[in-house]
C-alpha cells in the first residue's frame, strides 16, 4: 500500500519533515489543509470516526473527495464519544505540532480537544480551525461551499442574470483549506521566534468575500454594480468562446491593439485590420456585437486544432474547451509530471491505480510527490498507538471494545 517511491521522487524537498499534524477533519476544507502540509513533508495523522470518514463512501460529485484530499496521510479511527477514546485523542493531540479541525464551533470542546484545552498543556501548539464563518453574528450558522457562494456574491457573478450558479469546483472549501495551511505556516515561523503557538482560523464565507473583492472594489471605484460574468461588459473586444468546425468550441482572445493586428495577419483578415473603425481596442469594444458576429461566421469552417496551432505559433491567447476527464491526456501535464499514481483505498475499485493531480508548485525544481497512498480505514491505528506508549494488550483491548478501530 505504501511502497517506497522512486528515488527521483524522494529527492523533492520536504520542508516540513519532522512536523507532526493531527487533523480532526472531514469533507474537503479541513482535509485540504492537511494535504498541503502533508505534501510539504509533515507527518499528518487523520483521526476518523469509528465507522470511517463519510467521504470514503460518497457517490457522484463526491466520489473523488477522499482520494484527492487525503494522500500522504496516516489513518487512525477513534470513538471520541467513549471517555477512553477522547483520552487517546488528547494524548495524540499532545504529540502534535499542529492540530487542524473543521467541525462546528464548540463541537470538540466537550472532548477537551479545543484550542483552549490543548494549548493549556502545550503552549507551542498551533491550532487551525476551519469554519463556515469567522467569529461574529453568522458563526453558528451551518455553512457549505454552495451556501457561501450564494450569500457571498460568487454564484451571482458566475450565473446568467437572474440565474445564480455555483462555481464548478469546491472553490471555497479548497481555498479555505489553503488559507488555513498558509496561516499554519506563518504561525510556525512565529513559533520559531517566540516559542509559542497560536490559533489560526479560516472560514468559507470570508474566503468567498475575498474572491469577489475585485468586484466589490469595481463598484467602489466606478459606482456601477458588477454585472454577472456572462453579461459583463468586456474590456476587450476579442475575448470569447467560438463554435467552430464540427461543433467544437475554442476560446480566443486579442486583448491589445498589437494582438489584434497579429490575429488579423495570422487569419488573413486584412480588411478588418485596415478598418479605421476597428483600429483601437475601445473602438472594437463599441463595435463588439457586430465584430463577434463577423468573426463567428468566418471561423465557423475552421477546426479547433487549426486555430490552436495558429494562435500558438503567433503567441496569442487561446484555449480549447475541455472536460475534466480530458486532462488525463494533456501532454503538458504528462510531460511535466503533474499527474501521479495513487491507489484507491475504498469502494468497488479499492486497490486500483489511478492518476491524481499534484500540488501545483515546485520546490527546487521538483514536484511534491505522493509518498503515502490515501490510507485505508484505520490502517495506522496500531502503529500510532504504540508510538504513544500504549502496550499491545491495551491496543487489543481498545479494539475489542471499539474504542479504536
N, C-alpha and C positions, 0 to 999 in steps of 0.2 A: 504493500500500500504506500509506504513512504520510502521507496527505494532511493539509494543515493543518486543525486543528479550528476549529469556530465560535468567534468572538471571545468570546462569553459564557463558553464552557467554559474558554478560556485565561486568564480572569480569576481562576480559582481559585488560591489561594496555592500556591507551590511552595517550602516552607521548606528543602528540601534541594537546591535548584537549585545547580549548580556542584560538587556532590559526585559523585565517581566511585566506583562499586561494581563490582567484578569478582566474579562468582559462578561457582564450580565446583560446580554443584548438579544434582540430578536428582529425579524423582518429585515430592513435594509439600512436604516440610518446608523444605528449603533454598530452593526457588523461592518459597514464601510469604514468607519473609524478604525476598528480593529484590524481590518485587512490592510489599510495603509501602513499602520505601524508594523504589522507582520511582514509585509513586503519589504520594509526598510530594515528588517533583520531582528525585530523583537520576538521574544517567545510570547505568543499570545494564546491564552487559555480561555476557551469558550465554555462558560458554565451553562448547561442546558437543563431544562426541566426534566423530571424523572421519566417522562414519556417522550422526550425529544423536542427540539425546537420546531415550531409549527411549519416553518418554510421548507422543511425537508420533504413534506408531502403535498405542497401546493400544486395545483393544476394550472393550466392556461398560462396567462401572462406572468404568473409567479413561479413557474416551473424552473426558471434559471436562477432564482434568488440565492438559494443555499450554495450551490457550487460556485457561483460568481463571487460572492462576498465572504466566503469562509475558507479560502485556501490559506496555506501557511499557518494554520491554527491547530491546536490540540483541543480535544473534546472531553469534558467530564460532565457527568449528569448527577445532580444533587437535588433532593427533595427539601427545599427550603422551609416547607411547612412543618417538617419534623424538627424539633429543637436540636437534635444531634446534627441534622443536615445543615441547619443555619450555622451551627458552631463550626462544622467543616468548612463552610463557605467563608466564614470570618477568618479562619486560620489561613485559608488560601489567599484571601484578600490581603492579609497581613504580610504575605510574602511578596506582594506586588509593588512595583514602582508606580504603575498606573492602573486605576480601576475605571472601566467605562461601562455606562449603562444607558438604557433608553426606555425606562418604564415611567409610568405616570408619577407626578410629584408625590412623594411620601410612600410609594409602594415598597421600597427597600428599607425604609426606616424601621419597620416593625421587626425586621430580621437583624438589625444592627449593622446594616450594610450601606447606610447613608454616609455622606461625607463627614458630618459632624462626629459620628460614632467611630469611623475608621481613622480619621485624622487625629483623634484624641489619643490613639495608640501609636500612630506613626505620622509625625509632623512632616515627613518627607513625601508623603503620598500625594500624587496628582490624581484628581478625580474628575472624570469627564462625563458630564450629564448631557444627554441629548433629549430634548423635549419638543413638544409642539410649539410652545411659546416661552419666551423668556419671562421671568417673574413680572407679574402685572395683572391687570384685570382679566386677561384671557387664559392665564396659566393653567387653570383647572379644566379647560375645555379639552375634549378629545380631538386630536388633530391627525389628519392623514395628508399625504402629499397632495391629493386632489382637493382636500378641504382648503388648504392654504393657497393653492393655485387659484381657486375660485374667489376667495376673500382678499387675496393679495394682488389682484390685477393681472396675473400672468395668463390665466385662462381667457380673460377679456382680450388681451393683446394677441393671443395665439389664434383664436377663432375668428370667423367672419362676424361682422356686426350683428349683434343680437343672437349669436350662437357661440357662447363661450366654450372653449375646448382646451382640455388639459394637454400639456406637452406630451410628446410621445415617449418619454422616459421618466424614470423616478428622479427628476432633476433635483428637487428639494431634499429628498432622502439622501441621495448620493452626495450632494454638495454639503448638506448639513453634517454628514459624517466626515467629509474632507475638512470642514472648518473645525470640527471637534479635534481632528488629528493635528491641524495647524496649531490650535490652542495648546494641545498637549506638548507639542514640540517647543513652543515658546515657554511653557511652564517648566519644561526640563532644563532649558537654558538658564532660566531664572533660578531654579533649584541649585544648579551648579555654582551660582554666585552666592546665594543666601543660605543654602542648605535646607530650605523649607519648600514644601509643595504648595499646591493651591487647588481650588475648584475651578474647572473650566465648564462653561455652559454654551451649548449650541442649540439652535431652535429652528424648526421648519418655517414658521411664519416670518421670522426675521431674515432667514435665508432668502425666502421668496421676495421680500421687500427689497433686499439688496439687489436681486436680479432685475427688478423693474425700476430700480433707482434712476436709470438713464431716462426712462420715460417720465418719471416724476420731475426730473430736472428739465426735461424738454418743456414741460408745462410751465415750470417756474421761469424759464428763460424766455419763452415765446408768448406765454399767456394763452396758448392754444392746447387743448387736450390732445394727447397722443391717440391717433386712430389705431384700431386693431391692425396687426401686420398685414393681413390680406387686403385691407382697404387703405393702407397708408399711402401718403403722397411720397413717392420715392424721390430721393435727392438725385438719383441717376436715371437716365432715360433707358439705358440698356442694362437691365438687372432683373431678369425674369426667367421663367420656365417656358420652353418652347416645345411644342409637339412636332416631331419630325417624321421621317420615313418609317413606315411600319408601325406607327403609333407609339414609337419610343419618345421619351422625354429627356430633355437636357437643359440644365441651367447655363445661361450665357450672360456675360457681363462686360461692359466697357464703361468704366467709371471716371474717365478723364478724356479730355479732348484728344490727347495723343493716342489713347487706346481706341477711341472712335475711329481715328484715321487709320490705325493699324488694322482694325476689324474690316473696314471698308476695302482696304487694299487686299487683305487676305481672302476676302469673299468675292472680290470683283465688283463691288458696289460703287463704281466711280461716280455714278450720278448722285448718290446720296452724299458722298464725300464732297462733291462740288456744290451742293445746295447751300446757298448762303443762309437759309433759314434754319439750317441744322449745324451751323459752324461751332457753336458753344454748347456746353452741357446744359445750361439753363434754357437755351432755345430748344434743345432736344426734349427737355422735360416738359416744356409748354406744348410741344407737338407730340408728346408721348403716345396718346391713343392711336393716332394715325400711323406714326412711325412703327409702333409694335405690330399693327395690322399688316403693314407692308413687309416687315421682316418675317412675320409668321408665314405669309404667302410665299416668300422667296425661299425660306428654309425648309418648307414642308417636304420637298423632294429630296433633301439630303439626309444621310444617315447620321445617327448619333456618333458612330465611330469616326466617320469622315470629319465631322465638326470638331470632335475631341482632338483628332490629330492636327487639324489646322490651328485651333486655339492653343494647343500645347506648343506647336512649332513657333508661333509668333509671341508666346508669352502672355496670352490673355486668360482671364479667369473663366473656368468652365467646370461643370460637374455633371456627369451622367446621373440620373436619378436611380438610386439603388435601394434595395431592401436589406434589412439586417443580415439575412442569410447569404446575400451576395458577397459580403465582406470576407467570408471564409476563403474565397478565391481571389482576393485582392492581391495583386502582385507586389505592391509596396509593403503590405503587412507581412506577406510571406518572406520577402527579401530582407526585411529589417528585424525579423524576429518578434513581431508584435503580437503573435499568437503562440500559445504554449499548450502542451498536453496536460490535461487533468483526467483523473479517474472519477467518474460519478459515484457518489457514496450511497445513494438511496434509489429506491424505485425499481421499476422493471429493468432499467438499464444499468443498475449498480455494477460497478467494476469495469464498465466500458470506458474507453478512452475517447475524449472529445477535445476540441480546441477551445480555449478561453482567451480573453483579452488581458494583456498585462497592464500594469500601472503605466500611464503614458509619459514616463520620464526616462532619462538615462542618468546614471551616476558613473563618472569616469568612463563614459562611452559605453556602458553596459546597461542592458535592460535588467530589471529586477525579476528574478526567476520564481517559478513555483518550487519551493524547497520541500514543502509538505503538501500532500494532497488534501482536498476538502475532507475533513475527518469523518469516518464512520461514527455513528452514535456511540458516545461514551468510550471511544477507543483508547483513551489515555487515562481513564479513571484510576486504575491500579497503580500505574507509574507515578501519577501526580500525588496520590495519597501517600504512597511510600516515601516520596520526596518530602512530604510534610511531616514525616515521622510516625505515621500510623503503621502498626505491625500487620503482617499478613493475616493474623487472626482477627484483628479489628476490621480490616478491609472486608474479609469474608462475611463477618457478622453484619456490617453495614449493608452489603449487597443482599444478604438473605432477608433483611428487614426492609429492603427498598429505601434505605436512607440515601444510597447512591446506586447508580447502575453502571 
